[in-house]
């Protein structure tokens, strides 16, 4: 009686082209001409990213609303068909009743009318129950599709934002290496123990960090001894801190991955709560 509702693609070809352009803009660049030009590029990235986020979520909401509207129309059509069928049955029954009046006794006519009314009531109730169950099924399916579309859009936005954030942070650290030293000092401040503390940094930044050793030593206990070593597994701007009590992975890619996973968990949790509320309703 109704058509199967299927979800479509949320991201259009134009969005994919915009995303490709955005990735080109956010790719690491060499020989930056000036700070002003860089800031303008970062502003363009932020504007484009925000616009893409809003469009993706808006497309998901609009698609969901269209599905709900379609579900309501099909439910109304089912109800209308049931009412028309009921009206036709009563018209036929009245015609039969007229024939019975002419050919049967009053007692037989009354009995036939009573049985006919009971049969009509059973038939009408059965049709209405079927129509209502089908309408409810359509509405439930529309709500599920709506939540799935929104969840997919949120997942895409989180992934895209994480990638862009990594590009921007990496570029900022290239422009201002002293920011990396500040991040390392903050990570070292988590270590309050005494003894030897080893700071592993990217080989390309070893000399620069070694020159800032005196400042970094202020972030640890006065009785602790700081050693700085190059580590090929660490990229620029990040570090790994090791001591007798364990290690702290403060590499940028590790921190961005942790943030991305937490955002995805929050989005998934909110999605499950929304589906639970719809089920209870």
N, C-alpha and C positions, 0 to 999 in steps of 0.2 A: 504493500500500500504506500510505502514511502521509499524515497531514494536513500541509498547508503551515503552518509556524510563522510567525506575523506578530507584530511588536512592537506593543504598545498604548501608550496615552498614559501618561506617567509622572506628570504633574501632574494631580491631581484637581480637581474644582470647589471643594472646601473649601480646597485650597492656593491657588487663584486668589483666593478671597475673602480669605484671610489676607494674601495679597500686596497686595491692594488696600488693606486696612486698614493694612498696614505702610507703604505709600507715603503714605497720609494722615498718618500719624504723622511720617514723615520729611520732609514738605513744609515749606518755609521758613515760619516763623511770625513775626509782628510782636508787639511789646509783651510781651516775656517777663517774667513776674511776678517770678521769683526764681531764683537760681542752683540752689537745692535742687530746685526743680520741674524745671529743665532737666536736671539730672543724672539724676533719676529717669526722665525721658523717654528719655534716651540709653541708660540701662540696659535699659529695656524694648525698645528697638530692638535692642540687642545680643543679648538673650535670644531675641527673636522671630526674628532673622536666623539665629542658631546653630541654633535648633530647626528652621527651614525647611530649612537646609542639610542637617542630619542626616536629616530625613525624605525629602528628595529622593533622596539617595544610598542610603538604606535601601530605598526603593521600587524603585530601579533594580536593586539587588542581589537583592531578593526576586523581581522579575520574571524576572531572568536565571536564578535557581535553579529557578523553576518551569519555564522552558523546557528547562533541562538535564534535569530530572526527566522531562518529557514525552518528550524525545529518548531517554532510557534505556528508558522503558517501550515506546516504539515499536520500538526495536532488539530488546528482549526478545521482543516480539510477533512480529517478523519471524523471529527464530531459532526460536521455538516453531512457527510455521506451516511453516517449512522441515522441521523434525523430524517433524511430523505427516504432511506430504506424503511424506517418505521412508518412514515407517512404513507408510502406506497402500500405497505402491508395492511394498514387500517382501511385504506380505500378499497382494496380487494376484499377485505373482510366485510365491509358494509354492503358491497355488491352481493356477496354470498348470503348475507343476512336477509336481503330483500327477496332473494329466491327462496330461502327457507320459509319466510313468512307466507309465501304464496302456496307452498306445497306441503307444509307440515303443520301439525297441531301446535297449539300454544305451548303445551308442556314440552314437547320435543324441541321447539324453537328456543325456549328459555334454557334448557339444558345445553343445547349446542352453543348458545351465546356465552354461557358461563365457562364451558370448556375452551371456547375460542379465546375468551379474555385471559384465561390462565396461560394458555399456550403463547399468546401474544406477549404477556408480561415476561414469561421465561425467555422468549426469544429476544425481546428488547434488552433485558438485563444482560444476557450473554453478549450481545453485540456491543453494548456500552462498555462492559468490562474489557472486552478485547480492544476496543478503540482507546480507552483510557490507558491500558497497559502499554500499548504501542506508543502513545503520545509521551508517556513518562520515560520510556526507553530512549526515545529520540532526544528528549531534553537532557537526560543523564549523559548520553553520549556527547552531546554538544558541550556540556560543562567539562567533561574529561578532555575533549579536544582543545578547549580553550586553555585549560591549565597546562597541557602539554606544550602548546605553542608558546605560552609565556615562559615556561621553564627552559625551552630550547633557546629562546631569545636571550634570557638572562645568562645562560651558560656561555653563549657566544660573546656577549658583552664582557664578561669576566675574562675570558681568554684573550680577547682583543686588548682590553685595558692592561692586562698583565704584560703582554708583549710590548706595548707602547711604553709602559712605565719603565721596563728594562732598558729600552733604547734611550729614553730621556735621561735616566739616572746615569747610564754609562757615559753619555755625552757630557753631562755636567761634571762628572769626575775627571774626564779628560781635560776639560777646560780649567778646573780648579782642583789640582791634586791635593791641596791642603784639606779638602773635604774628606778625602779617604783617610787621612791621619785622624781627623775628628771622629770618624766612624770607628776606627780601630781603638782610639782612646776610650770611647764609650763601651766597646766590647770588653776591653781590658778591665774596666771598672767593675765588671761583674765578678772578677776574681779577687777574693779577699784573703787568700791563703798566702803563706810564706813559702820560701823555696824558689826553685827555678820555674819560670813561666816562659814558654817558647811561643813567639809570635811568627807564624808562617804567612808570608805575603807573596804576591806575584813577582816573579823574577825581574820583570820590567820596572817594578817600583821598589826593589830592594834597596838600592842606593838612597833613594829619596826618603824612605821610611827609616833607614839606618841613621840618616842625618837628623831625624826628628826623635831619636831614641830618648834623649833627655826629657823632652816634653811627654812622651808616652810613659816614661817611668813614673811620672807624677800620678798616673791613674791606678797604680797598683800599690800594695802594701810596701812600707819603707824597708821591711825585712826581706822582701822578695827580690829576685834577680831576673831581669828581663833579657832574653836572648831573641834575636831576630834572624830568621832563616828564609831563604827563597824556596818556594814550593811550586812546581809546574802545574799542580792541580788547582791552584788559586788564581783567579783572574783579577785584573786591575780593579782596585777599589775594595776588594774583600780581604778576608783574612781567616785563618784558623788558629785558635789559641789552645795550647796543650799544656797540661801540668800533671802533677802526680794525682790530682783529684778528677781527672777526665779532660774532656776537650769541649770547646765551643766552636761550632761551625758558623762563622759570620760572613761567609761568602755571599755575594749579592744574589747570584742565581738561586742559592738555597733559600735565602730570605724571601725572594719574590715567589718562589714555588710554594713556600709555606703560606704566604698571604693568599695566593690564588686558590689553594686547596681549602683554606678556611672560608673564603668567599663562596666557593662552590658548595660547601657544606651548608652554609647559611641559606643559600638560595634553594638547595634541595629540601632543607627542613621546612622552609616557608611554603614550598610547593606541596609537601606532604600534608601540612596543616590545612592548606586551602582545600585539598581534595577530601580530607576528613570532614571539614565543615560542610562541604557540598553533599557528602554522603549522608551526614546526620540530617541535613535539611530535607 
